[in-house]
């Protein structure tokens, strides 16, 4: 399986500016960036630049707002290259202009005339702070680091997706346990992809040529589950345990099984389910199961047999909730958007900066399944090239409003009372800077570029300050 480090490659830069002198200066700066940089491409016509982005991805875009045609036109570049770092430039520099540009999708803003060092600092800070291993969006969607791959065909396995360190660890774990015949117990909240995980393990195992039979143990009567699992006694319907012979039987929400059926399952595991024939052939079937509840808590309450739990929990896999791997939210959302837009013949290409921030900030209690259903709803109910804040469902917009109100109230509680303060209450300058910067980050939902624009400082200043706070904390 590949790693993120394997995907490092040349950085591709596009510069759009009607001024030949400014375009040359920007291209010169980008050619000097650290790391492998392909020769920057310069455009004076926004239509030509947009067309070029349709054919080839870019990692860094330096765009003159006036040449592009204004903030609305700038947003089209953000949608066309959702994975690119965008630095907006303008000869009419102001805080309002900078904030408008970043709401349109720019990651930073620099006013003309600018020095080569100033532009270099902004671009390099974005590369270092936001894209430590830059890959174009189109490449990220189909790389092993983002999607579990079949080692034989190198084809993606189902829709089991994620780029985060947590998911990379899960992929590595799956790769190690797939060849075994031992039972697998997959845990994780509802919607984290437990069924997809089980299917991926089956595809990567030596049983891939045989059946993967999945049974949902929740919501069915004891009699129905009994028949589904063990058959009705006739040859016409032998049951899942017989259908999965040579393959894999997956029991979703196994803790929902009636205790009498848990006893029959235990007998299957003890007598024949995992027993290997003397000739060394694979066991007759492999059993995998899942639970969205803590299985040990289920054992403690008596809903899950303790002896069955220890029989099933030979190879445990835990899938983290989406809120613990927020870096996966936008790649997943873009993948769902691309798929559903194609199915429903919509023209969506990506998300605007505001919608991205709201999606990334939301807690997603229903995890990947909720995100997938949300993007499907957006595609069905709307159309356009970019998903905007207004297209987001009410529950996301309401959560954003509550979070903003909460941060406002927190700032008010932290605000000192007027009047003289005792010497002991005076904060060091670095602590006051930290409080001011963190308040600005709260106000803009963690968006460093917008917070920097409001404070009239460079985003790289915030990155440096955050690093110094970390070093100070480590030294204490």
C-alpha positions in Angstrom: 0.0 0.0 0.0 1.3 3.4 -0.9 2.1 6.2 1.5 1.6 10.0 1.4 5.4 10.3 1.1 5.3 8.4 -2.2 3.0 11.0 -3.7 5.3 14.0 -3.6 5.8 15.5 -7.0 6.5 18.8 -8.9 4.4 21.9 -7.9 2.5 23.3 -10.8 2.0 27.1 -10.8 -0.3 29.3 -12.9 -0.1 33.2 -13.0 -2.9 35.3 -14.3 -2.0 39.0 -14.7 -2.5 41.5 -17.6 0.6 43.4 -16.5 3.6 41.6 -18.1 5.9 43.1 -15.4 3.8 41.9 -12.5 3.3 38.5 -14.1 7.0 38.0 -14.6 7.7 39.0 -11.0 5.2 36.5 -9.7 6.5 33.7 -11.9 10.1 34.5 -10.8 9.1 34.2 -7.2 7.3 30.9 -7.7 10.2 29.4 -9.6 12.3 30.0 -6.4 10.0 28.1 -4.1 11.4 25.3 -2.0 10.8 21.9 -3.5 10.5 20.8 -7.1 8.6 23.4 -9.1 7.6 23.0 -12.7 8.1 26.1 -14.9 5.3 28.6 -14.0 2.8 29.2 -16.8 1.7 32.9 -17.3 -1.7 34.1 -18.7 -3.1 37.5 -19.5 -6.5 36.2 -20.6 -8.7 34.8 -17.8 -10.7 32.6 -20.3 -7.5 31.0 -21.5 -6.4 30.4 -17.9 -9.7 28.8 -17.0 -9.7 26.6 -20.1 -6.2 25.4 -19.2 -7.3 24.5 -15.7 -10.0 22.3 -17.2 -7.3 20.2 -18.9 -4.6 20.2 -16.3 -4.6 20.8 -12.5 -2.7 23.5 -10.7 -1.2 23.6 -7.2 -0.7 27.4 -6.9 -2.6 30.2 -8.6 -1.4 33.8 -8.5 -4.4 35.8 -9.7 -4.8 39.5 -10.3 -8.4 40.3 -9.3 -8.8 43.0 -11.9 -7.5 40.8 -14.7 -9.8 38.0 -13.6 -12.8 40.2 -13.6 -13.5 40.7 -9.9 -14.4 38.6 -6.9 -17.2 36.7 -8.7 -14.8 35.7 -11.4 -12.1 34.8 -8.8 -14.6 32.3 -7.3 -14.8 30.5 -10.7 -11.1 29.8 -10.5 -11.5 28.5 -6.9 -14.3 26.1 -8.1 -12.3 25.0 -11.2 -9.2 24.2 -9.0 -10.6 23.3 -5.6 -7.3 21.8 -4.5 -5.1 24.8 -5.5 -3.6 27.5 -3.2 -4.9 30.8 -4.5 -3.0 34.1 -3.8 -5.1 37.1 -5.0 -3.3 40.3 -5.9 -4.8 43.8 -6.6 -3.6 47.4 -7.1 -6.6 48.5 -4.9 -5.5 46.9 -1.6 -7.8 47.2 1.4 -9.1 45.0 4.2 -12.5 44.9 2.5 -10.9 43.8 -0.8 -8.8 41.2 1.0 -11.8 39.7 2.9 -13.9 39.7 -0.3 -11.2 37.9 -2.2 -10.8 35.3 0.5 -14.5 34.7 0.8 -14.4 34.1 -3.0 -11.9 31.3 -2.4 -8.4 33.0 -2.1 -6.1 31.7 0.6 -4.2 35.0 0.9 -4.1 38.5 -0.5 -1.3 40.9 -1.4 -1.6 44.4 -2.5 0.4 45.9 -5.4 3.1 46.9 -5.7 4.6 44.0 -3.7 8.2 43.0 -3.1 9.5 39.6 -4.3 10.2 38.7 -0.7 6.6 39.6 0.5 5.0 37.4 -2.2 7.5 34.6 -1.6 6.7 34.6 2.1 2.9 34.4 1.5 3.2 31.5 -1.0 5.7 29.6 1.0 3.7 29.9 4.2 0.7 28.5 2.4 2.7 25.6 1.0 4.3 24.9 4.4 1.2 25.4 6.5 -1.7 24.2 4.4 -0.2 21.7 1.8 2.7 19.9 3.4 2.6 17.3 0.7 0.9 19.0 -2.2 -1.2 16.9 -4.6 -3.8 18.0 -7.1 -7.4 17.3 -6.1 -7.9 14.9 -9.1 -4.8 12.9 -8.0 -5.8 12.8 -4.4 -9.1 11.2 -5.2 -7.5 8.1 -6.7 -4.3 7.5 -4.7 -3.7 4.7 -2.2 -3.3 7.1 0.6 -6.9 8.3 0.1 -8.5 5.1 -1.0 -7.9 1.4 -0.1 -6.6 -0.4 -3.2 -6.8 -4.0 -4.4 -3.1 -5.0 -4.6 -3.7 -7.3 -7.6 -5.6 -4.9 -9.9 -4.7 -1.6 -8.2 -8.4 -0.7 -8.4 -10.2 1.1 -5.6 -12.1 -1.1 -3.2 -15.7 0.1 -2.9 -16.1 3.6 -1.4 -13.8 3.1 1.6 -12.1 6.5 1.6 -9.9 8.8 3.6 -6.6 10.6 3.6 -6.1 11.2 7.3 -3.4 9.6 9.5 -6.2 7.8 11.4 -7.6 6.2 8.2 -4.1 5.4 6.9 -3.5 3.4 10.1 -6.8 1.6 9.5 -5.7 0.7 5.9 -2.4 -0.6 7.2 -4.3 -2.7 9.8 -6.6 -4.1 7.2 -3.7 -5.1 5.0 -2.1 -7.0 7.9 -5.3 -8.9 9.0 -6.9 -9.6 5.6 -4.9 -12.8 4.8 -5.9 -14.4 8.1 -8.9 -16.7 8.6 -9.5 -15.4 12.2 -12.7 -13.6 13.1 -12.8 -9.8 12.8 -14.8 -7.5 15.1 -15.3 -4.0 13.6 -16.5 -1.2 15.9 -17.4 2.4 15.3 -20.3 4.8 15.4 -23.2 4.5 13.0 -22.3 5.7 9.6 -18.5 5.2 9.8 -18.4 2.6 7.2 -18.2 -0.7 9.0 -19.8 -2.7 6.2 -17.5 -1.2 3.7 -14.5 -2.1 5.9 -15.7 -5.7 6.1 -16.1 -5.9 2.4 -12.6 -4.4 1.8 -11.1 -7.1 4.1 -12.9 -9.8 2.1 -11.7 -8.4 -1.2 -8.1 -8.3 0.0 -8.2 -11.8 1.5 -7.7 -15.2 -0.2 -11.5 -15.6 -0.1 -12.2 -12.8 -2.6 -13.3 -15.3 -5.3 -16.1 -16.6 -3.1 -19.2 -15.0 -1.7 -19.4 -12.1 0.8 -22.7 -12.6 2.6 -23.9 -9.7 4.8 -26.7 -10.1 7.4 -28.1 -7.1 9.4 -28.9 -8.5 12.8 -31.0 -5.4 13.9 -34.7 -4.9 13.4 -35.7 -8.5 12.4 -37.6 -11.1 14.4 -35.8 -14.0 16.0 -37.5 -16.4 13.6 -36.5 -14.4 10.5 -32.9 -14.0 11.6 -32.7 -17.7 12.5 -33.9 -18.6 9.0 -31.6 -16.0 7.4 -28.5 -17.4 9.2 -29.1 -21.1 9.4 -31.8 -21.8 6.8 -35.2 -23.3 7.0 -34.1 -27.0 7.0 -34.7 -27.4 3.3 -32.3 -27.5 0.4 -34.1 -24.6 -1.2 -32.9 -22.2 1.4 -29.8 -23.3 3.2 -29.1 -20.0 5.1 -26.2 -17.5 5.1 -23.8 -19.8 6.9 -24.1 -22.3 4.0 -24.2 -19.6 1.3 -20.9 -18.1 2.6 -19.0 -21.5 2.4 -15.5 -20.7 1.3 -16.1 -17.0 1.7 -17.0 -14.5 4.4 -20.1 -14.1 6.6 -20.5 -10.6 7.9 -22.9 -10.0 10.9 -23.8 -6.3 11.1 -24.7 -5.2 14.6 -24.1 -8.7 16.1 -25.0 -7.5 19.6 -28.6 -7.2 18.4 -28.8 -11.0 18.0 -31.2 -12.8 20.3 -29.3 -14.7 23.0 -30.6 -18.0 21.7 -29.1 -17.2 18.3 -25.9 -16.1 19.9 -25.6 -19.6 21.4 -26.1 -21.2 17.9 -23.4 -18.8 16.5 -21.0 -19.8 19.2 -21.5 -23.5 18.3 -20.8 -22.7 14.7 -17.5 -21.0 15.7 -16.5 -23.8 18.0 -17.5 -26.8 15.8 -16.9 -25.9 12.2 -16.8 -22.2 11.4 -13.1 -21.8 11.8 -11.9 -25.4 11.8 -9.4 -26.0 9.0 -9.5 -29.3 7.1 -6.5 -31.6 7.5 -5.3 -30.8 4.0 -4.6 -27.2 5.0 -7.4 -25.7 2.9 -9.0 -22.5 4.1 -11.6 -22.7 6.9 -15.1 -23.3 5.6 -16.0 -19.7 6.2 -14.7 -16.6 7.9 -16.9 -14.7 10.2 -16.7 -10.9 10.6 -19.0 -8.8 12.7 -19.7 -5.2 13.8 -21.2 -3.1 16.5 -22.0 0.6 16.7 -22.0 0.2 20.5 -19.1 -0.6 22.9 -19.1 -4.4 22.9 -17.7 -4.7 26.4 -20.6 -2.5 27.6 -23.0 -4.8 25.8 -21.4 -7.8 27.6 -21.8 -6.0 30.9 -25.5 -5.4 30.3 -26.0 -9.0 29.3 -27.0 -8.2 25.7 -23.9 -9.9 24.3 -22.6 -13.2 25.5 -19.1 -12.9 27.0 -17.9 -16.2 25.5 -19.1 -15.2 22.1 -17.5 -11.8 22.3 -14.1 -13.3 23.0 -14.6 -15.8 20.1 -15.4 -12.9 17.7 -13.0 -10.3 19.0 -9.8 -12.0 17.7 -8.8 -9.2 15.3 -10.5 -5.9 16.4 -10.7 -2.9 14.0 -12.0 0.5 15.2 -13.3 3.1 12.7 -12.9 6.7 13.9 -15.8 9.1 13.7 -15.6 11.8 11.0 -15.3 14.6 13.6 -11.9 13.1 14.7 -10.6 13.1 11.1 -11.8 16.5 9.8 -9.2 16.5 7.1 -11.2 13.8 5.4 -14.4 15.8 5.2 -13.7 18.0 2.2 -12.2 15.2 0.0 -15.1 13.0 0.9 -17.6 15.8 0.2 -16.0 16.5 -3.2 -16.0 12.8 -4.1 -19.8 12.5 -3.3 -20.5 15.8 -5.2 -18.7 14.6 -8.3 -20.5 11.3 -8.2 -24.0 12.7 -7.6 -23.6 15.6 -10.0 -22.7 13.1 -12.7 -25.6 10.9 -11.9 -28.1 13.8 -11.8 -26.6 15.7 -14.7 -25.7 18.7 -12.6 -22.9 21.1 -13.3 -21.3 21.2 -9.8 -17.5 21.3 -9.7 -16.8 22.1 -6.1 -17.6 24.2 -3.0 -17.0 27.9 -2.4 -14.8 28.9 0.6 -17.7 29.6 2.9 -19.4 26.3 2.3 -16.1 24.4 2.7 -15.6 26.1 6.1 -19.1 25.2 7.3 -18.9 21.6 6.2 -15.5 21.2 7.8 -16.7 22.8 11.1 -19.9 20.6 11.5 -19.7 17.7 13.9 -21.4 15.1 11.6 -23.0 12.9 14.3 -24.1 10.5 11.5 -20.5 10.4 10.1 -19.8 9.5 6.5 -23.3 8.3 5.8 -24.8 11.6 6.9 -22.2 13.6 4.8 -23.0 11.4 1.8 -26.8 11.9 2.2 -26.3 15.7 2.8 -24.3 16.1 -0.5 -27.0 14.1 -2.4 -29.7 16.4 -1.0 -27.7 19.5 -2.1 -27.2 18.1 -5.6 -30.9 17.1 -6.0 -32.3 20.4 -4.7 -29.9 22.9 -6.3 -27.7 23.5 -9.4 -24.7 25.6 -10.2 -20.9 25.3 -10.6 -20.2 25.7 -6.9 -22.0 24.7 -3.7 -22.6 27.9 -1.7 -23.5 28.6 1.9 -27.2 29.2 1.0 -27.4 25.7 -0.5 -26.3 24.0 2.8 -29.1 22.3 4.8 -30.6 24.2 7.6 -29.0 22.1 10.3 -25.5 23.0 9.2 -26.3 26.7 8.9 -28.0 26.6 12.4 -25.0 24.8 13.9 -22.6 27.5 12.5 -24.8 30.3 13.9 -24.8 28.6 17.4 -21.0 28.2 17.2 -20.5 31.9 16.3 -22.9 33.0 19.1 -21.0 30.8 21.6 -17.7 32.2 20.6 -19.1 35.8 20.9 -20.3 34.9 24.5 -17.0 33.4 25.3 -15.2 36.5 24.2 -17.5 38.6 26.4 -16.8 36.4 29.4 -13.0 36.8 28.8 -13.3 40.5 28.3 -11.8 42.3 31.4 -13.9 44.8 33.4 -13.0 48.4 32.8 -10.9 50.2 35.3 -7.5 49.8 36.8 -6.1 46.3 37.0 -3.7 45.1 39.7 -0.1 44.3 38.7 -0.7 40.6 39.1 -3.5 40.7 36.5 -1.4 42.2 33.8 -0.8 39.7 31.0 2.5 39.4 29.2 2.5 40.8 25.7 2.7 37.3 24.0 -0.3 36.1 26.0 -2.4 39.2 24.9 -1.3 38.5 21.3 -2.4 34.9 21.6 -5.8 35.9 23.0 -6.4 38.4 20.3 -5.4 36.0 17.5 -7.4 33.2 19.0 -10.5 35.5 19.2 -10.1 36.3 15.6 -9.8 32.7 14.6 -12.9 31.9 16.6 -14.8 34.7 14.8 -13.8 33.2 11.4 -14.3 29.5 12.3 -10.6 28.8 12.3 -9.9 30.4 8.9 -6.4 31.7 9.2 -6.5 33.8 6.1 -9.7 35.6 7.0 -8.5 36.1 10.6 -5.2 37.6 9.3 -7.0 39.9 7.0 -9.2 41.2 9.8 -6.1 41.7 12.1 -4.2 43.4 9.1 -1.3 40.9 9.5 0.0 38.1 7.2 -1.2 34.6 7.6 2.4 33.5 8.0 2.5 35.7 11.1 -0.3 33.6 12.7 1.5 30.4 11.6 4.7 31.6 13.3 2.9 32.7 16.5 1.1 29.4 16.8 4.5 27.6 16.4 6.0 29.8 19.1 3.1 29.1 21.5 3.6 25.3 20.9 7.4 25.7 21.7 6.6 27.7 24.8 4.1 25.1 26.1 6.6 22.3 25.4 9.3 24.2 27.4 7.1 24.8 30.4 
